[in-house]
Amino acid sequence: MPLQHFDQYPLSDELKQALKALHFHTPTPVQHETLSVAFSKQDLIVKSQTGSGKTAAYGLPICEMVDWAQNKPQALILVPTRELAIQVKQDLTSLGRFKRIKAVAIYGKASFQTQKVELAQKNHIVCGTPGRILDHLEKGTLSLENLTFFVLDEADEMLNMGFIEQVSAIIQHLPPKRMSILFSATMSTEMKELSEQFLQSPRVIEMREEIPVQKITHTVIETEEEAKFSLLQRTIVIENPDSCIIFCNTQERVNELTMKLDDWDVPCDKIHGGMRQEDRFDVMDEFKNGEFRYLIATDIAARGIDVIDMTHVIHYDLPYEKERYIHRTGRTGRAGKSGKTIAFMTKHTQPFIDELKQQAGIDFETHPYPTKEEAEQHVASFEEKIETPIQKENKQAGVEKDIMKLYFNGGKKKKLRAVDFVGTIAKIEDVAFDDIGIITIHETKTYVDILNGKGPLVIKAMRHTTIKGKQLKVHKARS
């Protein structure tokens, strides 16, 4: 197939500007296949592995086709986890930055009232988990009357996590005239039955490679259960990964392994479902930013989480299902880069490895248990890397480069609306309507994105300018 480029699709200059700033030049196969048909607004079923770039595959046509002038959501994207809801929101905000597309993440264990206020504002896209989305629909705090796009992302994981009834209930709230897209890495009988509930004559796009084997090396090492930690120590010394997720099957195992690695002075942290939501978000942000090299995790981190330059995935405990192995492995080898996955196999889990070979066509390299002498040869380079700061590229840095988020100390309580800020700021000399980005109004404060490097100019002018007769304090928003 000839090399594709984003210029060949009917995308606006604003989206092309964002893609260039994000250093996205060549679409992935699933992006090419989806973009080639999505603008016809035909329903789609897309079978594609995690890490294939599917967020942009559906995000680009949605950002292109939503009507900026409308205040109520035009797209609803359902995802299985809170972490993925936030990531999808961030990705779509970056893609739609120069079109001023507003996306919001809605998920459980967060303030319902805060979300209610946010949903009452101008929003184009809502990304959320099924339970909390259904809560807002039943309480009337989320309106779908303007909805034209519905995406069920990671649909197989929705079923695995028991969301089928909630998803079905949400489908009942959708307007009949809409475009719907189902993304899934696998397609079971139950998945086909679900798709029949909300898709009409869908076009099927199937990316045939479940795992990009040419980019991911699959290794298996046989061990006894009690020898796993010693194997882990020797493995990470020899492999010396830049960034690595170590998967366990239980929260208790994650906690135990984290303490052992911490005692060994390895920079690491953990994530599992028993942690406070805020702590999980903080850990993922720090890991993505390269503040530590090793993340010990349950399968909560196996779906959708995009970490730049993830070089290794280690299955300390092998999962119980083929799909979970596929999704864990999908954390590495992303965006065309190579990666390595290493499975610790006991006699109890050997049948699972055999199943992966036969059913998923994975070609495992069998390595012997590394000796103490082999590990000692790599200790110096391992210790040197542990002490070396990690340099990670922030993929959103380019799109945020000339944007300054401003804070104003007035909001809904002072009867201020987005149009009041736009009307005032656009009158400043050398500032145009196109220099004003996303506006988020809270009860007592407002945040306004100023584009094209005009932030300092707006701050200076607004210190002596009223909005709706009110003089507000203004400064650059803190992180």
C-alpha positions in Angstrom: 0.0 0.0 0.0 1.4 3.4 -0.9 2.4 5.7 2.0 -0.6 7.8 3.1 -0.6 11.4 4.5 -3.1 13.3 6.5 -3.4 15.9 3.7 -5.4 13.4 1.5 -8.4 13.4 3.9 -11.0 16.2 4.1 -9.6 17.8 7.2 -9.7 21.5 8.0 -6.5 23.6 8.2 -7.0 23.8 12.0 -6.9 20.0 12.4 -3.9 19.8 10.1 -2.2 22.4 12.2 -2.8 20.3 15.3 -1.6 17.2 13.6 1.6 18.9 12.6 2.1 20.3 16.1 1.6 16.8 17.5 4.2 15.4 15.0 1.5 13.2 13.4 2.3 13.0 9.7 1.5 9.5 8.4 -1.7 7.8 9.5 -1.6 4.4 11.0 -3.4 1.6 9.1 -6.6 1.8 11.3 -6.6 5.6 10.9 -6.4 5.4 7.1 -9.1 2.8 6.9 -11.4 4.7 9.2 -10.8 8.1 7.8 -11.4 6.8 4.3 -15.0 6.0 5.1 -16.0 8.0 8.3 -17.0 11.1 6.5 -19.9 9.3 4.9 -21.3 9.0 8.4 -22.0 5.3 7.9 -22.0 3.2 11.1 -18.7 1.3 11.6 -17.4 -1.7 13.4 -13.6 -1.5 13.7 -11.7 -4.5 15.0 -8.2 -3.3 15.9 -5.7 -4.0 18.6 -4.9 -1.5 21.3 -2.0 0.8 20.5 -3.1 1.1 16.8 -4.0 4.8 17.0 -7.8 4.4 17.1 -8.5 7.5 19.3 -7.4 9.7 16.4 -9.2 7.4 13.9 -12.5 8.4 15.4 -11.4 11.7 17.0 -10.4 13.4 13.7 -13.7 12.9 11.9 -15.6 13.9 15.0 -13.6 17.0 15.6 -14.0 17.9 11.9 -17.8 17.4 11.7 -19.0 18.8 15.0 -20.6 22.3 14.9 -18.6 24.6 17.1 -21.6 27.0 17.5 -23.8 24.4 19.3 -23.7 24.4 23.1 -24.9 20.9 23.8 -22.8 17.7 23.3 -22.7 16.3 19.8 -20.5 13.3 20.5 -20.6 10.7 23.3 -17.6 8.3 23.7 -18.0 5.5 26.2 -14.8 3.9 27.6 -14.3 1.3 30.3 -12.0 3.1 32.7 -11.6 6.5 34.3 -8.0 6.8 33.2 -9.0 6.2 29.6 -11.8 8.7 29.8 -9.3 11.4 30.8 -6.8 10.4 28.2 -9.4 10.4 25.4 -10.5 13.8 26.5 -6.9 15.1 26.5 -6.2 13.6 23.1 -9.4 15.0 21.5 -8.7 18.4 23.1 -5.3 18.4 21.5 -6.6 17.4 18.1 -9.4 20.0 18.2 -7.3 22.7 19.9 -7.3 25.1 17.0 -11.0 24.6 16.3 -11.7 25.3 20.0 -13.3 21.9 20.5 -14.4 21.4 24.1 -14.3 17.9 25.5 -15.2 16.8 29.0 -14.4 13.6 31.0 -17.2 12.1 33.1 -16.5 9.2 35.4 -17.3 7.7 38.8 -15.7 8.5 42.2 -15.6 12.2 41.3 -17.9 15.0 42.3 -21.2 14.6 40.6 -22.0 18.3 41.3 -18.8 19.5 39.7 -19.6 17.4 36.6 -23.1 18.7 36.6 -21.8 22.3 36.4 -19.3 21.4 33.7 -22.0 19.6 31.6 -24.2 22.7 31.8 -21.6 24.7 29.9 -20.7 24.6 26.2 -19.3 21.1 25.4 -18.9 19.4 22.1 -17.7 16.0 23.2 -18.3 13.9 26.3 -16.0 11.1 27.2 -17.1 8.9 30.1 -17.5 5.6 31.8 -20.9 3.8 31.5 -22.0 4.1 35.2 -21.5 7.8 35.6 -22.8 8.6 32.2 -26.0 6.7 32.9 -26.3 8.6 36.3 -26.3 11.9 34.5 -28.7 10.8 31.8 -31.2 9.5 34.4 -30.9 12.7 36.5 -31.3 14.9 33.4 -27.9 16.6 33.8 -26.6 15.3 30.4 -28.5 16.2 27.3 -28.2 14.1 24.2 -30.7 16.0 22.0 -28.0 17.3 19.7 -26.0 14.1 19.6 -24.8 13.1 16.2 -21.9 10.7 17.0 -21.7 7.8 19.4 -18.5 5.8 20.0 -18.2 2.6 22.0 -14.4 2.3 22.6 -12.7 -0.8 24.0 -16.1 -2.5 23.7 -14.8 -6.0 24.5 -13.4 -4.7 27.8 -16.9 -3.1 28.6 -18.3 -6.6 28.4 -15.5 -8.2 30.4 -16.1 -5.6 33.2 -19.8 -6.3 33.3 -21.0 -3.0 31.8 -23.3 -4.6 29.3 -26.6 -3.6 31.1 -25.4 0.0 31.6 -24.3 0.3 28.0 -27.6 -1.1 26.8 -29.5 1.4 29.0 -27.4 4.3 27.6 -28.2 3.2 24.0 -31.9 3.7 24.8 -31.2 7.4 25.5 -29.5 8.0 22.1 -31.4 9.9 19.4 -32.2 7.6 16.4 -30.4 9.8 13.9 -26.7 9.5 14.6 -23.5 7.9 13.4 -22.3 5.1 15.7 -18.8 3.4 15.8 -17.8 0.3 17.7 -14.1 -0.3 18.4 -13.0 -3.6 19.8 -9.8 -5.7 19.8 -11.9 -8.9 19.7 -15.3 -9.8 18.4 -17.3 -12.4 20.5 -20.9 -13.6 20.0 -22.0 -11.3 22.8 -20.2 -8.4 21.1 -22.1 -9.1 17.9 -25.4 -9.2 19.8 -24.6 -5.8 21.4 -23.7 -4.2 18.1 -27.0 -5.2 16.7 -28.7 -3.0 19.3 -27.3 0.3 18.1 -25.6 -0.1 14.7 -27.5 0.1 11.4 -26.0 -1.7 8.4 -22.4 -1.1 9.7 -19.3 -1.1 7.5 -16.8 -3.6 9.0 -13.1 -2.7 9.1 -10.9 -5.5 10.4 -7.2 -4.9 10.9 -6.0 -8.5 10.6 -2.9 -8.3 12.8 -4.0 -8.6 16.4 -0.5 -7.9 17.6 2.2 -6.2 15.5 4.6 -9.1 15.9 7.3 -7.4 13.7 7.5 -4.6 16.3 7.0 -6.6 19.5 9.3 -9.4 20.6 7.5 -12.0 22.7 9.8 -13.8 25.2 8.9 -16.5 27.7 11.0 -17.7 30.7 10.1 -20.8 32.7 10.3 -20.4 36.4 9.0 -21.7 39.7 6.6 -19.5 41.6 9.0 -18.9 44.5 11.8 -17.9 42.1 9.8 -15.2 40.3 11.3 -12.2 42.2 14.8 -13.3 41.7 14.0 -13.8 38.0 12.5 -10.3 37.9 15.7 -8.8 39.5 18.0 -10.5 37.0 15.7 -9.7 34.1 15.5 -6.0 34.6 19.2 -5.8 35.3 19.9 -7.5 32.0 17.2 -5.8 29.9 17.7 -2.4 31.6 14.4 -1.0 30.2 13.9 2.7 29.7 10.2 2.4 30.7 8.5 -0.8 31.9 5.1 -2.0 33.2 5.2 -5.1 35.4 1.7 -6.8 35.5 0.4 -8.8 38.4 -3.0 -10.4 38.8 -4.0 -9.1 42.2 -3.7 -5.9 44.3 -1.9 -7.7 47.0 0.7 -8.9 44.6 1.2 -5.4 43.3 1.6 -4.0 46.8 4.1 -6.8 47.8 6.2 -6.4 44.6 6.3 -2.6 44.9 7.6 -2.8 48.4 10.3 -5.4 47.4 11.5 -3.2 44.4 11.4 -0.1 46.6 13.6 -1.9 49.2 15.9 -2.7 46.3 16.1 1.0 45.5 14.5 0.7 42.1 12.5 3.8 41.1 8.9 2.5 40.9 5.3 3.1 41.8 2.1 1.1 41.6 -1.5 1.4 40.3 -4.5 -0.8 41.1 -8.3 -0.5 41.6 -8.0 -0.3 45.4 -6.2 3.1 45.3 -7.9 6.5 45.6 -8.7 7.9 42.2 -6.6 11.0 42.7 -3.6 8.8 43.6 -4.1 6.7 40.5 -4.1 9.8 38.3 -1.0 11.2 40.0 0.9 8.0 39.5 0.0 7.7 35.8 0.9 11.4 35.2 4.3 10.9 36.9 5.0 7.7 35.0 4.1 9.3 31.7 6.4 12.2 32.5 9.2 9.8 33.2 9.6 10.5 36.9 10.2 6.7 37.5 10.9 3.8 35.1 8.9 0.9 36.6 5.1 0.8 37.1 3.7 -2.3 38.9 0.1 -2.7 38.0 -3.0 -4.9 37.8 -4.9 -5.0 34.5 -6.4 -1.6 35.2 -3.4 -0.3 33.3 -3.7 -2.7 30.4 -6.2 -0.8 28.4 -5.8 2.4 26.5 -3.1 4.0 28.5 -0.6 5.6 26.2 2.9 6.1 27.6 5.6 7.5 25.2 8.5 5.1 24.5 7.3 2.2 26.7 10.1 -0.3 25.9 9.1 -3.4 28.0 6.1 -5.2 29.4 6.7 -7.9 32.0 4.0 -10.4 32.9 5.1 -11.3 36.4 1.8 -13.1 36.6 0.3 -14.3 33.3 -3.4 -13.2 32.9 -6.2 -15.7 32.7 -7.5 -14.6 29.3 -5.9 -14.3 25.9 -7.5 -10.8 25.4 -5.8 -9.5 28.5 -2.4 -10.6 27.3 -3.0 -8.8 24.0 -4.0 -5.6 25.8 -1.2 -5.7 28.3 1.3 -6.2 25.4 -0.3 -3.3 23.6 1.3 -0.9 26.1 4.6 -1.3 24.2 5.4 -1.2 20.5 3.1 1.8 20.0 3.2 4.4 17.2 5.4 2.3 15.1 8.1 1.8 17.7 9.5 -1.6 18.8 8.9 -3.1 22.2 9.5 -6.3 24.2 7.2 -8.4 26.3 8.5 -11.0 28.8 6.3 -13.7 30.3 7.2 -15.5 33.5 5.8 -19.0 32.9 5.2 -21.6 35.6 4.1 -25.2 34.9 0.6 -24.1 35.9 0.5 -21.4 33.2 2.3 -23.3 30.4 -1.1 -24.3 28.8 -2.0 -20.6 28.5 1.3 -19.9 26.6 0.4 -22.9 24.3 -3.0 -21.4 23.7 -1.5 -18.0 22.7 0.8 -19.8 20.3 -2.0 -21.7 18.6 -4.9 -19.2 18.8 -3.2 -15.8 18.5 -0.3 -17.0 16.4 2.3 -15.5 18.7 5.8 -16.7 18.1 7.4 -16.8 21.5 11.2 -16.9 22.0 12.0 -19.2 24.9 14.9 -18.0 27.0 16.6 -19.9 29.8 16.4 -18.6 33.4 19.3 -16.0 33.5 22.2 -16.9 35.7 23.6 -14.8 38.5 26.8 -14.4 36.5 24.9 -13.1 33.5 23.1 -10.5 35.6 26.4 -9.3 37.3 27.8 -8.4 33.9 25.1 -5.8 33.5 24.9 -4.3 37.0 27.1 -1.3 36.2 25.0 -0.1 33.2 21.8 -0.9 35.1 22.9 1.3 38.1 24.0 4.0 35.8 20.7 4.2 34.0 18.8 4.2 37.4 20.6 7.4 38.3 20.1 9.0 34.9 17.0 11.3 34.5 14.5 10.2 31.9 14.0 12.5 29.0 10.5 12.0 27.6 8.9 13.9 24.8 5.6 15.5 25.7 3.5 14.8 22.6 1.1 17.7 23.5 3.9 20.2 24.0 3.8 21.3 20.3 0.1 21.9 20.2 0.3 23.8 23.6 3.3 25.8 22.5 1.8 29.3 21.9 -1.2 28.8 24.2 -1.6 30.5 27.6 -4.4 29.6 29.9 -5.6 32.7 31.8 -7.4 32.8 35.1 -10.2 35.3 35.9 -11.7 35.6 39.4 -15.3 35.7 38.2 -17.8 33.2 36.8 -21.4 32.1 37.0 -22.1 33.8 40.3 -21.3 37.1 38.6 -23.6 36.2 35.7 -20.7 35.9 33.3 -21.0 33.9 30.1 -18.5 32.8 27.5 -19.8 35.4 25.0 -18.9 38.1 27.5 -15.3 37.1 27.6 -15.1 36.6 23.8 -16.7 40.0 23.1 -14.4 41.8 25.4 -11.1 40.1 24.6 -11.7 40.3 20.8 -11.8 44.1 21.1 -8.3 44.3 22.3 -5.9 45.7 19.7 -4.0 43.0 17.8 -6.2 40.3 19.3 -8.7 38.5 17.0 -11.6 36.1 17.6 -9.4 33.3 16.3 -6.9 34.0 19.1 -9.5 32.9 21.8 -9.6 29.2 22.6 -11.6 27.1 25.0 -13.4 29.0 27.8 -14.4 27.1 31.0 -16.6 29.0 33.4 -17.0 27.8 37.1 -19.0 29.4 39.9 -16.4 31.8 41.0 -13.6 31.6 38.3 -13.1 31.3 34.6 -10.3 29.9 32.5 -9.7 31.2 29.0 -7.1 29.8 26.5 -5.4 32.5 24.5 -3.8 31.2 21.3 -1.0 32.3 19.0 1.2 33.8 21.7 -1.2 36.6 22.5 -1.5 35.7 26.2 0.8 38.4 27.7 -1.0 41.0 25.5 -4.4 40.0 26.8 -3.2 40.0 30.5 -1.8 43.5 30.1 -5.0 44.8 28.5 -7.5 43.1 30.8 -5.9 44.5 33.9 -7.5 47.8 32.9 -10.6 46.5 31.1 -14.0 45.5 32.6 -16.1 42.5 31.5 -19.8 43.2 31.7 -19.0 46.2 33.9 -16.9 44.1 36.3 -13.2 44.5 36.9 -11.7 41.1 37.3 -8.3 39.9 38.5 -6.4 38.2 35.7 -3.2 36.2 35.6 -1.6 33.2 34.0 -3.3 30.1 35.4 -1.3 27.9 37.6 -0.7 24.3 36.6 
